[in-house]
């Protein structure tokens, strides 16, 4: 299988315990990927969309997982891409 360039977006907000846990969980995900953390409080549209859902992990426009992020579910979802 060819290497894929998987780039994820992790939508977060300050003082969010689940967001901090999500970043720790991503350290256990198998395979090669990158992610960027996006603070939803810096963009009104993102704040309206994700305020009650963070953390939200997205690949392209597909939500991989939201709320409680766990590396097992992320692994399973990334394997299906």
N, CA, C and O of each residue as an XYZ file, in Angstrom:
324
protein
N       0.850     -1.178      0.000
C       0.000      0.000      0.000
C       0.900      1.247      0.000
O       1.897      1.300      0.721
N       0.545      2.226     -0.797
C       1.314      3.463     -0.874
C       1.085      4.309      0.376
O       0.012      4.295      0.980
N       2.131      5.042      0.737
C       2.003      5.957      1.874
C       1.002      7.058      1.534
O       1.046      7.642      0.451
N       0.122      7.326      2.454
C      -0.840      8.413      2.264
C      -0.445      9.561      3.156
O       0.093      9.370      4.247
N      -0.716     10.743      2.684
C      -0.462     11.923      3.494
C      -1.760     12.254      4.223
O      -2.617     12.962      3.693
N      -1.895     11.745      5.422
C      -3.106     11.973      6.205
C      -2.873     13.166      7.121
O      -2.030     13.130      8.018
N      -3.630     14.208      6.876
C      -3.538     15.413      7.706
C      -4.896     15.631      8.362
O      -5.909     15.791      7.682
N      -4.903     15.635      9.682
C      -6.136     15.784     10.449
C      -6.225     17.185     11.033
O      -5.214     17.865     11.212
N      -7.439     17.599     11.323
C      -7.673     18.842     12.055
C      -8.327     18.472     13.380
O      -9.276     17.690     13.425
N      -7.806     19.044     14.447
C      -8.364     18.819     15.779
C      -8.902     20.157     16.272
O      -8.139     21.055     16.628
N     -10.215     20.274     16.288
C     -10.862     21.499     16.759
C     -10.957     21.437     18.282
O     -11.480     20.475     18.845
N     -10.445     22.474     18.938
C     -10.387     22.524     20.396
C     -10.777     23.916     20.884
O     -11.037     24.822     20.091
N     -10.811     24.063     22.208
C     -10.969     25.377     22.818
C     -10.178     25.394     24.122
O      -9.895     24.336     24.685
N      -9.821     26.565     24.603
C      -9.041     26.658     25.848
C      -9.799     26.078     27.046
O     -11.029     26.035     27.066
N      -9.036     25.637     28.029
C      -9.587     25.106     29.281
C     -10.540     23.937     29.052
O     -11.583     23.835     29.698
N     -10.173     23.072     28.139
C     -11.007     21.923     27.773
C     -10.235     20.646     28.109
O      -9.288     20.274     27.416
N     -10.655     19.994     29.173
C      -9.999     18.758     29.588
C     -10.080     17.665     28.544
O      -9.113     16.933     28.335
N     -11.231     17.543     27.881
C     -11.368     16.536     26.826
C     -10.422     16.818     25.668
O      -9.913     15.894     25.033
N     -10.188     18.094     25.395
C      -9.271     18.480     24.312
C      -7.843     18.054     24.651
O      -7.124     17.535     23.797
N      -7.440     18.272     25.891
C      -6.098     17.865     26.317
C      -5.966     16.346     26.251
O      -4.933     15.831     25.825
N      -6.999     15.633     26.668
C      -6.984     14.181     26.600
C      -6.918     13.710     25.148
O      -6.231     12.734     24.847
N      -7.617     14.386     24.255
C      -7.593     14.010     22.832
C      -6.176     14.078     22.285
O      -5.755     13.189     21.544
N      -5.436     15.124     22.640
C      -4.053     15.249     22.168
C      -3.187     14.112     22.708
O      -2.319     13.603     22.000
N      -3.417     13.718     23.942
C      -2.669     12.575     24.505
C      -3.028     11.287     23.768
O      -2.153     10.468     23.485
N      -4.305     11.107     23.457
C      -4.750      9.905     22.748
C      -4.136      9.816     21.344
O      -3.802      8.726     20.881
N      -3.990     10.955     20.674
C      -3.430     10.953     19.320
C      -1.992     10.455     19.305
O      -1.521      9.960     18.282
N      -1.298     10.580     20.416
C       0.080     10.090     20.497
C       0.143      8.562     20.387
O       1.201      8.016     20.074
N      -0.967      7.868     20.638
C      -1.014      6.410     20.593
C      -1.563      5.863     19.280
O      -1.651      4.647     19.111
N      -1.929      6.733     18.357
C      -2.498      6.295     17.082
C      -1.386      5.705     16.220
O      -0.303      6.278     16.103
N      -1.674      4.543     15.617
C      -0.714      3.877     14.733
C      -0.647      4.597     13.395
O      -1.610      5.230     12.963
N       0.491      4.491     12.756
C       0.621      5.010     11.400
C       1.132      6.427     11.352
O       1.341      7.085     12.372
N       1.323      6.864     10.146
C       1.886      8.182      9.898
C       0.776      9.171      9.563
O      -0.003      8.963      8.633
N       0.720     10.237     10.329
C      -0.261     11.286     10.075
C       0.238     12.553     10.755
O       1.109     12.512     11.624
N      -0.323     13.658     10.345
C      -0.063     14.923     11.012
C      -1.408     15.503     11.424
O      -2.451     15.138     10.881
N      -1.367     16.403     12.383
C      -2.603     17.093     12.725
C      -2.284     18.519     13.126
O      -1.205     18.830     13.632
N      -3.263     19.368     12.882
C      -3.152     20.745     13.342
C      -4.275     21.000     14.322
O      -5.412     20.575     14.121
N      -3.936     21.696     15.377
C      -4.921     22.057     16.390
C      -5.495     23.421     16.042
O      -4.755     24.375     15.801
N      -6.812     23.505     16.017
C      -7.481     24.748     15.662
C      -8.352     25.180     16.836
O      -9.258     24.458     17.251
N      -8.067     26.360     17.359
C      -8.810     26.933     18.480
C     -10.090     27.572     17.934
O     -10.036     28.587     17.240
N     -11.222     26.980     18.247
C     -12.488     27.468     17.692
C     -12.876     28.839     18.218
O     -13.710     29.515     17.615
N     -12.287     29.262     19.328
C     -12.660     30.574     19.885
C     -12.086     31.728     19.070
O     -12.425     32.887     19.305
N     -11.216     31.409     18.111
C     -10.623     32.446     17.266
C     -11.432     32.710     15.995
O     -11.071     33.573     15.195
N     -12.528     31.965     15.810
C     -13.334     32.087     14.583
C     -14.802     31.914     14.959
O     -15.201     30.850     15.432
N     -15.606     32.954     14.750
C     -17.022     32.914     15.147
C     -17.785     31.766     14.505
O     -18.614     31.135     15.161
N     -17.520     31.488     13.237
C     -18.229     30.407     12.547
C     -17.875     29.048     13.144
O     -18.754     28.215     13.363
N     -16.589     28.826     13.405
C     -16.179     27.570     14.036
C     -16.759     27.448     15.438
O     -17.164     26.363     15.853
N     -16.801     28.550     16.162
C     -17.360     28.548     17.510
C     -18.827     28.132     17.479
O     -19.262     27.324     18.300
N     -19.584     28.679     16.540
C     -21.005     28.320     16.427
C     -21.176     26.843     16.046
O     -22.096     26.177     16.523
N     -20.296     26.344     15.193
C     -20.412     24.971     14.705
C     -19.993     23.941     15.748
O     -20.668     22.927     15.928
N     -18.875     24.200     16.439
C     -18.265     23.169     17.281
C     -18.317     23.420     18.778
O     -17.802     22.606     19.544
N     -18.914     24.505     19.219
C     -18.858     24.902     20.623
C     -19.190     23.786     21.602
O     -18.470     23.591     22.581
N     -20.258     23.057     21.355
C     -20.682     22.012     22.284
C     -20.159     20.632     21.897
O     -20.506     19.635     22.532
N     -19.329     20.570     20.859
C     -18.885     19.275     20.341
C     -17.403     18.991     20.578
O     -16.976     17.843     20.451
N     -16.613     20.003     20.919
C     -15.158     19.810     20.995
C     -14.768     18.814     22.076
O     -15.451     18.690     23.093
N     -13.679     18.112     21.854
C     -12.838     18.156     20.673
C     -13.488     17.430     19.497
O     -14.273     16.498     19.675
N     -13.142     17.880     18.292
C     -13.636     17.251     17.073
C     -12.434     16.977     16.183
O     -11.663     17.885     15.873
N     -12.277     15.727     15.775
C     -11.179     15.316     14.912
C     -11.732     15.084     13.507
O     -12.669     14.309     13.318
N     -11.137     15.770     12.521
C     -11.671     15.764     11.157
C     -10.573     15.402     10.162
O      -9.437     15.864     10.270
N     -10.939     14.564      9.191
C     -10.076     14.295      8.039
C     -10.832     14.785      6.817
O     -11.935     14.323      6.526
N     -10.223     15.729      6.103
C     -10.880     16.420      5.010
C     -12.180     16.976      5.573
O     -12.123     17.795      6.490
N     -13.332     16.584      5.083
C     -14.583     17.097      5.648
C     -15.322     16.034      6.455
O     -16.494     16.206      6.788
N     -14.644     14.947      6.766
C     -15.268     13.820      7.459
C     -14.880     13.830      8.932
O     -13.696     13.819      9.268
N     -15.882     13.851      9.809
C     -15.613     13.778     11.246
C     -15.186     12.353     11.579
O     -15.909     11.392     11.320
N     -13.995     12.241     12.159
C     -13.469     10.942     12.585
C     -14.038     10.585     13.955
O     -14.469      9.456     14.190
N     -14.032     11.566     14.853
C     -14.582     11.352     16.195
C     -14.753     12.708     16.862
O     -14.042     13.660     16.540
N     -15.693     12.793     17.789
C     -15.896     14.032     18.534
C     -16.264     13.719     19.971
O     -16.686     12.611     20.302
N     -16.094     14.726     20.818
C     -16.378     14.536     22.243
C     -15.228     13.812     22.906
O     -14.176     14.404     23.144
N     -15.414     12.552     23.205
C     -14.351     11.742     23.808
C     -13.572     11.075     22.680
O     -14.102     10.205     21.988
N     -12.319     11.476     22.491
C     -11.462     10.916     21.446
C     -10.645      9.780     22.053
O      -9.998      9.958     23.085
N     -10.674      8.611     21.410
C      -9.836      7.514     21.885
C      -9.052      6.939     20.715
O      -9.553      6.859     19.593
N      -7.825      6.542     20.990
C      -6.929      6.119     19.912
C      -7.414      4.875     19.191
O      -7.112      4.714     18.008
N      -8.142      3.998     19.839
C      -8.635      2.783     19.184
C      -9.622      3.142     18.074
O      -9.518      2.630     16.959
N     -10.563      4.005     18.372
C     -11.547      4.424     17.368
C     -10.874      5.196     16.240
O     -11.217      5.012     15.072
N      -9.926      6.051     16.577
C      -9.201      6.805     15.545
C      -8.432      5.836     14.653
O      -8.469      5.968     13.429
N      -7.735      4.864     15.243
C      -7.028      3.846     14.444
C      -7.976      3.153     13.483
O      -7.673      3.018     12.298
N      -9.113      2.715     13.982
C     -10.088      2.004     13.148
C     -10.574      2.872     11.998
O     -10.677      2.405     10.864
N     -10.873      4.138     12.287
C     -11.360      5.048     11.242
C     -10.278      5.360     10.210
O     -10.561      5.387      9.012
N      -9.058      5.594     10.654
C      -7.977      5.895      9.714
C      -7.644      4.689      8.834
O      -7.260      4.860      7.677
N      -7.785      3.491      9.359
C      -7.519      2.282      8.572
C      -8.512      2.137      7.419
O      -8.212      1.475      6.425
N      -9.675      2.741      7.542
C     -10.705      2.639      6.509
C     -10.578      3.715      5.436
O     -11.320      3.686      4.455
N      -9.661      4.658      5.597
C      -9.509      5.735      4.619
C      -8.796      5.238      3.374
O      -8.579      6.008      2.439
